[in-house]
Amino acid sequence: MTRNLDDAALPGQRRRDRIADLVGRRGFVRTAELAREFRLSEVTIRTDLESLASEGLLSRVHGGALSVDRAVERPFEEESAVGTDAKRAIGVRAASLVRSGDCVVLDVGTTTTQIALALLDRHDLEGVVVVTNGLTIALALEQAVPRFTVIVSGGTLRPLQHSLVNPLATSVFSSITADVAFIGCTGVHPEHGVTNVNLPETDLKRLMTTTARRSYIVADGSKLGEAHLGVIGPLDRFEALLTADADPEHVEALRAAGLDVVDVAQPAPDLPAVPDGSAATTGPDGPDGPDDDLAG
């Protein structure tokens, strides 16, 4: 991209104004990207970002800066550091729904990554097929091969979440029938349904919900009551929401709207389980019965 001015020669205040504008328009910008764009050292860029953050013009996060004016997705590494205990508890409860022989769709995200780690600890599981568009999830599950089969969707890489999206990402999900899908999101709202801030990932999440016989939302309490740009689906498309650290008012509002909300801090019997031996087989010829086994 050709620029009229030499960005490296811009006076400090003008450069910081341009940085603030870039962050505001893009939502998130990495320090390294700014350093390349302005042909300056990352040390100088970090100093600029700290100055802008002190003025309330942006938020500093690990590796870059976030806009303060609109809801944006945080980088995977930043999101991983938030609500870790809640996400781990959700992961354990979600993994308890999986049976040997299941085909499991794991959406990209930090909470779904915790599901992958919990599945690794399920040494009783055999013959599980995991289909994911998350590179972090695929790498985490690598040590379970050959006990698990791990299928990566393919597609275009989004570095922010280490996710794969269109073009090409839909081809795998449109050609399978999964037993269960665990879908992440950035918002669960009584009126607006399940939403996500990023549109390319939203399209794929929507497809995942139609691919699986049973779809669950996995979201910590910070996502409840929020509504963002991309609509994944209405509440009645999902078996239940698995959550933790949630505001009771948000939980009650979602239940009043017809969504089964499971607080994973409560005893496991609150979430219906698949009876032993009733796990579905994958593919279009598999039985329809397991839908009823987990109906709540």
ZAGUVO-370481 format. One line per field, with one value per residue (C-alpha): residue number from 1; x, y, z; residue in one letter. Coordinates in steps of 0.02 Angstrom, whole numbers, always signed. Example, Ala and Ser with C-alpha at 12.3 -4.5 7.8 and 13.67 -1.06 7.14 Angstrom:
residues 2
nr <- 1_2
east <- +615_+684
north <- -225_-53
up <- +390_+357
rest <- A_S
//
This chain:
residues 296
nr <- 1_2_3_4_5_6_7_8_9_10_11_12_13_14_15_16_17_18_19_20_21_22_23_24_25_26_27_28_29_30_31_32_33_34_35_36_37_38_39_40_41_42_43_44_45_46_47_48_49_50_51_52_53_54_55_56_57_58_59_60_61_62_63_64_65_66_67_68_69_70_71_72_73_74_75_76_77_78_79_80_81_82_83_84_85_86_87_88_89_90_91_92_93_94_95_96_97_98_99_100_101_102_103_104_105_106_107_108_109_110_111_112_113_114_115_116_117_118_119_120_121_122_123_124_125_126_127_128_129_130_131_132_133_134_135_136_137_138_139_140_141_142_143_144_145_146_147_148_149_150_151_152_153_154_155_156_157_158_159_160_161_162_163_164_165_166_167_168_169_170_171_172_173_174_175_176_177_178_179_180_181_182_183_184_185_186_187_188_189_190_191_192_193_194_195_196_197_198_199_200_201_202_203_204_205_206_207_208_209_210_211_212_213_214_215_216_217_218_219_220_221_222_223_224_225_226_227_228_229_230_231_232_233_234_235_236_237_238_239_240_241_242_243_244_245_246_247_248_249_250_251_252_253_254_255_256_257_258_259_260_261_262_263_264_265_266_267_268_269_270_271_272_273_274_275_276_277_278_279_280_281_282_283_284_285_286_287_288_289_290_291_292_293_294_295_296
east <- +0_+74_+71_+87_+191_+339_+260_+428_+456_+289_+303_+261_+87_+33_+97_+2_-156_-139_-108_-265_-363_-299_-342_-514_-551_-478_-530_-366_-191_-32_+124_+226_+103_+115_+304_+306_+177_+268_+442_+488_+549_+423_+495_+442_+270_+245_+287_+157_+27_+59_+38_-126_-189_-153_-264_-403_-394_-361_-333_-163_-163_-25_+48_-49_-196_-386_-513_-613_-758_-832_-844_-703_-635_-479_-329_-333_-188_-271_-439_-355_-300_-479_-596_-481_-561_-736_-684_-594_-751_-858_-733_-743_-933_-942_-817_-926_-1059_-945_-951_-835_-870_-942_-904_-876_-869_-760_-776_-626_-605_-526_-672_-680_-492_-528_-651_-511_-396_-534_-561_-376_-406_-550_-443_-601_-641_-597_-636_-686_-678_-649_-678_-617_-572_-455_-270_-239_-368_-295_-121_-185_-269_-121_-60_-226_-196_-228_-354_-442_-453_-426_-491_-446_-568_-445_-480_-404_-305_-361_-208_-308_-394_-284_-444_-485_-627_-694_-652_-642_-679_-859_-820_-779_-922_-1050_-1000_-1017_-1153_-1084_-1157_-1123_-1055_-987_-1003_-916_-982_-962_-1144_-1297_-1452_-1634_-1698_-1553_-1499_-1321_-1204_-1023_-920_-828_-929_-816_-815_-1001_-1041_-946_-1022_-1195_-1152_-1084_-1251_-1339_-1204_-1226_-1374_-1350_-1271_-1219_-1166_-1013_-986_-929_-1037_-958_-1043_-1220_-1332_-1220_-1272_-1153_-1156_-1154_-1304_-1259_-1436_-1589_-1588_-1702_-1571_-1466_-1489_-1418_-1295_-1150_-1088_-1001_-980_-1143_-1254_-1413_-1521_-1447_-1471_-1654_-1687_-1616_-1715_-1873_-1836_-1835_-1649_-1588_-1446_-1327_-1217_-1069_-1036_-1194_-1193_-1178_-1354_-1423_-1363_-1445_-1317_-1315_-1349_-1206_-1206_-1321_-1192_-1234_-1132_-1076_-1129_-1297_-1347_-1325_-1477_-1585_-1616_-1474_-1565_-1692_-1562_-1491_-1650_-1670
north <- +0_+168_+308_+493_+523_+430_+354_+330_+518_+568_+673_+576_+648_+629_+450_+410_+488_+373_+222_+263_+278_+110_+21_+102_+46_-129_-168_-256_-224_-317_-224_-310_-256_-74_-84_-145_-18_+130_+58_+83_-30_-125_-35_+132_+65_-4_+168_+245_+116_+147_+333_+308_+186_+314_+436_+307_+298_+110_-41_-123_-312_-440_-421_-267_-152_-161_-29_+40_+95_-70_-252_-349_-522_-538_-637_-820_-798_-649_-737_-893_-795_-741_-852_-1001_-1096_-1074_-1130_-1281_-1332_-1311_-1417_-1560_-1560_-1554_-1696_-1802_-1803_-1892_-2081_-2203_-2206_-2030_-1903_-1737_-1565_-1445_-1264_-1149_-1057_-1056_-1145_-1280_-1302_-1345_-1477_-1551_-1558_-1639_-1769_-1814_-1858_-1974_-2130_-2235_-2164_-2260_-2231_-2049_-1942_-1756_-1634_-1457_-1294_-1247_-1276_-1262_-1397_-1512_-1496_-1525_-1687_-1751_-1854_-1948_-2019_-2164_-2183_-2031_-1984_-1797_-1714_-1533_-1441_-1348_-1173_-1000_-965_-826_-794_-702_-864_-992_-1042_-1101_-1017_-1002_-1024_-1215_-1234_-1288_-1439_-1556_-1504_-1514_-1695_-1770_-1809_-1786_-1847_-1689_-1515_-1393_-1215_-1063_-886_-708_-679_-772_-662_-704_-607_-605_-786_-849_-726_-697_-543_-614_-649_-777_-887_-859_-937_-1094_-1105_-1097_-1244_-1344_-1333_-1414_-1548_-1622_-1715_-1620_-1448_-1366_-1187_-1172_-998_-927_-803_-650_-695_-701_-553_-499_-486_-460_-441_-620_-730_-913_-966_-948_-1022_-1166_-1234_-1293_-1432_-1327_-1193_-1251_-1103_-1051_-891_-826_-686_-771_-639_-682_-867_-844_-735_-867_-1005_-901_-889_-1079_-1120_-1257_-1174_-1288_-1213_-1331_-1290_-1389_-1580_-1674_-1751_-1579_-1619_-1774_-1903_-2033_-2206_-2329_-2412_-2288_-2181_-2144_-2194_-2061_-2037_-2020_-2201_-2184_-2203_-2056_-2114_-2022_-1857_-1914_-1983_-1810_-1710_-1593
up <- +0_-53_+74_+38_+194_+261_+417_+499_+490_+564_+723_+880_+910_+728_+727_+886_+811_+661_+773_+873_+710_+647_+809_+810_+632_+645_+823_+864_+798_+844_+897_+762_+627_+682_+687_+507_+450_+526_+498_+680_+819_+925_+1076_+1003_+957_+1133_+1203_+1088_+1139_+1323_+1296_+1201_+1334_+1471_+1376_+1366_+1176_+1169_+1281_+1294_+1284_+1265_+1091_+1036_+1070_+1070_+1024_+1170_+1059_+1003_+1047_+966_+988_+1092_+1031_+1081_+1203_+1287_+1301_+1372_+1525_+1567_+1670_+1662_+1807_+1737_+1563_+1635_+1731_+1575_+1479_+1604_+1604_+1414_+1397_+1512_+1374_+1250_+1231_+1142_+956_+952_+817_+905_+824_+924_+874_+890_+1055_+1226_+1310_+1177_+1197_+1378_+1315_+1210_+1362_+1465_+1328_+1340_+1522_+1477_+1462_+1451_+1279_+1121_+938_+959_+802_+833_+691_+722_+637_+780_+757_+944_+976_+844_+917_+1093_+1037_+939_+1086_+1089_+915_+873_+1016_+940_+758_+735_+576_+537_+426_+316_+252_+271_+428_+548_+658_+792_+847_+757_+666_+491_+397_+220_+83_+92_+279_+252_+142_+287_+400_+261_+224_+399_+526_+702_+865_+964_+932_+1059_+996_+1068_+1052_+1115_+1161_+1225_+1236_+1275_+1123_+1001_+1024_+1010_+925_+882_+849_+698_+540_+451_+605_+631_+463_+508_+682_+605_+491_+638_+727_+577_+559_+733_+808_+970_+987_+1150_+1181_+1292_+1364_+1530_+1622_+1540_+1375_+1446_+1409_+1265_+1082_+938_+750_+686_+728_+752_+789_+899_+1074_+1026_+908_+1057_+1183_+1324_+1375_+1483_+1585_+1745_+1846_+1774_+1839_+1908_+1823_+1654_+1687_+1735_+1582_+1467_+1552_+1538_+1351_+1342_+1348_+1465_+1561_+1655_+1790_+1790_+1973_+2013_+2027_+1863_+1870_+1820_+1644_+1566_+1513_+1374_+1447_+1426_+1258_+1175_+1085_+905_+756_+636_+458_+372_+410_+599_+715_+762_+939_+1032_+1009_+1137_+1256_+1288_+1269_+1413
rest <- M_T_R_N_L_D_D_A_A_L_P_G_Q_R_R_R_D_R_I_A_D_L_V_G_R_R_G_F_V_R_T_A_E_L_A_R_E_F_R_L_S_E_V_T_I_R_T_D_L_E_S_L_A_S_E_G_L_L_S_R_V_H_G_G_A_L_S_V_D_R_A_V_E_R_P_F_E_E_E_S_A_V_G_T_D_A_K_R_A_I_G_V_R_A_A_S_L_V_R_S_G_D_C_V_V_L_D_V_G_T_T_T_T_Q_I_A_L_A_L_L_D_R_H_D_L_E_G_V_V_V_V_T_N_G_L_T_I_A_L_A_L_E_Q_A_V_P_R_F_T_V_I_V_S_G_G_T_L_R_P_L_Q_H_S_L_V_N_P_L_A_T_S_V_F_S_S_I_T_A_D_V_A_F_I_G_C_T_G_V_H_P_E_H_G_V_T_N_V_N_L_P_E_T_D_L_K_R_L_M_T_T_T_A_R_R_S_Y_I_V_A_D_G_S_K_L_G_E_A_H_L_G_V_I_G_P_L_D_R_F_E_A_L_L_T_A_D_A_D_P_E_H_V_E_A_L_R_A_A_G_L_D_V_V_D_V_A_Q_P_A_P_D_L_P_A_V_P_D_G_S_A_A_T_T_G_P_D_G_P_D_G_P_D_D_D_L_A_G
//
